[in-house]
Amino acid sequence: MSIRNTVTVLLASSLLAACSPAESVLTGYAQQRWDALIKGDLEHAYEYYTEAFQATTPFDVFKRKTQGAGLWSKAQVQKVQCETSGKRCRVDVEVTVSLKMRGLNQPVESSDVVQETWVKDGWFSDWRYVKG
């Protein structure tokens, strides 16, 4: 194997290895954000949004516009997939809503997968959710 091929293999391996910890961290962050949303702890959930979002959307506006609090009953991170750069990842979260229907004793549950984008700006920065 040539030196050039060796360097290419090492670089590719390091990029793949770099994404694995990111996927683990993002699984936790995304789950924590959703857990906070479900509990109605919007202050904690707001901390996971990008600085740009927070600069343009004050917390009071975020709180007023957040739809779903009280309807969401559970959320579970299903998959995290990072781009080669390791600075942008897609997180798939299965979110379940629970609706009380007139005439039914038990709430009706419905689930769907939500695709989220998370970014990391610098080497030591935290991951942040990008509101789509």
Salt bridges, closest charged atoms under 4 A:
GLU47 OE1 - HIS44 ND1 3.69
GLU83 OE2 - ARG88 NE 3.80
ASP92 OD1 - ARG90 NE 3.11
GLU116 OE2 - ARG33 NH2 2.46
ASP126 OD2 - ARG128 NH2 3.66
